[in-house]
Amino acid sequence: MTQPLAVPAGPPLRAIERVGHWAGETARAVGDIVTWGPLLLGQMRRLGVDSLPIAVFIAVFTGIVLSLLASYIFTGAVPLVFVGALVGKAIMMELGPVLTGLALAGRVGANIAAELGTMKVTEQVDALETLAYSPASYLVVPRVLAGGLMFPVVTTFAVAVGVGMGWLTAINLLDLTSVEFIKGLRLFYVFKDIWFGLVKSASFGLAVTLAGCLMGLTTRGGAEGVGRNTTRAVVLGCEAILVLDAFWALVLL
């Protein structure tokens, strides 16, 4: 009787198998809300609330620098009332979401990758599977959802602080009045400026947390592997933010 020929599992088949595995895990995780539901609030606090100080710190100096640069650029060319327009547009649509996302990619992405990587090399992830817990439900879904929900919240605080510091800089250092700054702020404002930045920041949160989880759960090689994949998670998260930033600019503007 002729035996069927064995088909070698080449890279395409392994890639398909990997995609199928992660698709199955994702479907199982979505249906397993009893497992990840109670963990979501804790991750929202860790990834969002605890990230507010660094986001606000960056926003303070972003607002100051933007206001001073706008004055330097516009002096002698256009009325300084446009300082408010530049500060508002730049922070709401670009610098607020992107700078906050890059900062949180370092804090959040590295934290997730290091934590999950340590669990992986110490076989805690295998222990979860032995106890019939899905690693995707228990470790990945709460972090990814928390990132998608909390990055826009953190960005909102950063945008408010950045615009506020730009306003304070303008009235104290640039001889602008509050009326002139607010007039410039409202000059080119449209509602799209707000939700454009929030949509971007939500996608940044999903990308950063997914990168951290992916690098953490694929860690090999002990402590050296944890350090290597933590660095990769930060780099991958930053690259994803820049790519998504360009994507949303093409799609939504």
N, C-alpha and C positions, 0 to 999 in steps of 0.2 A: 504493500500500500504506500502510495506516495505521500511523504510528509510535507505539510505546508512550509514554504520558505519563511524563515524568521526575518522580519523587517527591522533593521537596526534603528534604534531610537536616536536619530540625529538631532541637531539643534532645533529645527522647526517643530518636530514632534515634542521635544522637551518643553519648548516655549508654549505650545498649545496645552500640554498637560499642566504646566504651571498656571496658565490663565484659567483653565477649568478648575483647578484646585482653589485659586483665590476667589473665583466666582461662586463656587459652592460655599466657601467660608463666609463670604459676604452675605449670601442669602440666608445662611444659618444665623449669622449675627443679627441681621435685621429682624428676624423673627424671634430672637431670644431677648426681648426687651426686659424680661424679668431679671436677667443677669446684669445688663449694662445700665439699665435705668437708674438704680440707686447710686451708681458710681459717677453719673454725669455731673451732678452738682459739685462734687468734690473736684473734678477736673476743671470745671468752669472757674472755680475759685483759684486753682493753681495756675491755670494757663491765662486767665483773664485778669482777675482782681490783683493777683500778685505781680502782674506785669505792668500795672498802671504807673508805678514810680519811674521806670526807665522810659516809658512812652512820654510821660509828661516832661521829664528832664530834656529829652530830645526836642519836644515841641517848643519848649521855652526858648531855646537858643535858635531854633529854626525861624521862629517868628521875629526875633530880634535881628538876625542876619538878613532875612528877606526884606525887612523894612528899611534897613540901612542901605542894602544894595539897590533897592528900588529908588531911593532918594538919590544915590550916586548916579544911577543910569538916567533918571528923568531930569535932573537939575539942568536948567538951561535949554531943555529940548521940549518937554511937555509939562503941563501943570502937575504939581505934586499931589493933586487930588487922586491921581491914578495910582499912588502908592497903595491905597486901600484895595483897589481893584486887583493889583498884582499879588498882594499878600493873600487876599481871599481866594482867588482862583488857584494860585499855586499850591496853597496848603490844602484846600478842600479836595482838589482833583488829583494832585500828584504827590507832593512832598509828604503830606500827612499820612496817607495810606502806605506809600512805598517805604519811607524811612521807618515808620512804625513796624511795618512788616519785616524789614531787614533786621531791625533790632530784635524783634521777637523770634526771628528765625534762629538767631544765635542763642537766645535764652531758652525758648520753648523747644526748638528742634534738638538742640544739644541735650536738654534735660530728658526728653522722651527717649532719644537714641541711647543715652548712657544708662537710663533706668531699665529699658527693655533689653538692651545688650547684656547688662549684668545678669538679668534674670535668665537670659538665654544661655550664657556660658556656664552659669551655676545650675543649670537644668531645672530651674523653677518653672519654665514654660512647659517642659515635658511633664512635670508634676501636675500642672493644671490639666493637661490632656488626660493623664492617668486618672484624675478625679472627675473626668467627664465634663470639664469646663472647656469651652471653646476659647482659645487665645484671642481670636478675632472679637468675640463678644465681650470678653472680660478685659482685654488690654487695648484693643485698637479702636473700637467704635466709640467709647466714651471720650477718648482723647481727640478723635477726628471731629466729632460733633461739637465738642467744647471749643475747639479751634475755630470752626466755622461760625459758631454763635458769638464767641467772645472777641474775636479780632475786630469786627465792626464796632463793638462797644468801646474797646480800648482806642480805636481810631477816632471815634467821635469825641472822646475826651481830649485826645491829642490835637485834633483840629480846633476845638474850642480854645484850648490853651494857646496854641500857636497864633491864631488870629488875635486873641486877647493881648498877647505879648507884642505882636506887631503894632497893634493900636497904641499900647502904652509907650512903645519906642517912638512912634510917630509924633505923639503929642508932647513928649518930654525932650526928645533930641532933634526933631526935624521941624519944629515950629509949625506943626499942623494942628488944627483944632479937631476935636472929636467929630464935629459936624462934617468937616472936609473928609476925614478918613472914612466915616460911615457912608458919605455920599459916593466916594470912590468904590467902597465895598459893594454898594447896591447897584453901581453903574452897569456892570455886565453880568450881574448875578441872575442865574436861572435855577429852578429847582433841581434840574439835572445834575448840577454841581455836587449836590449832597449825595444823592443815591448812586451816582457814578463811583464816588470814592468808597461808599459802603459795599457796593457789589464787588469791587476789586478787593477790598480788605477781607470779605468773606471767602473769596476764592484763595487768597493768600493763606488764610488760616487753615483751610482744607489741605492745601499743598504742603505747607510746612509740617503739619502734624502727620500727614501721610508719609512724607519723607522720613521723619523721625521714627515712625513705627516700622517702616520698611527696613531702614538701616539697622534698627535695634533687633528686629526679629531674624535678620539674616547674619547676625554677628557670629564669627568663628574666631578661634585662636586666643581665648583667654583675655587677660587685661589689655594686651596689645591690640587685639581685635576690637575691643570696646572703644579704645581711644581712636582707632582708625575709622570705625564706622560712625562714631560721633562727629568727627570732622567731616566725613562724607555727607552726613545728614544736614549739617549747617550749609555746606557748599551747595548741595542739591536743593535745599529750601530757598536759598538766595537766587539760584539760577531759575527756579520755578517762578519766583516772584517777578523777576525781570521779564521772563517770557510771557507770563500772564498779563503783566502791565502793558506790554506791546499788543497783546491779543485784544484786550478790552478797549484799547485806544482805537484799534482798527474796526472793531465791531460796534461800539457804542457811540463814538464821536461822529 
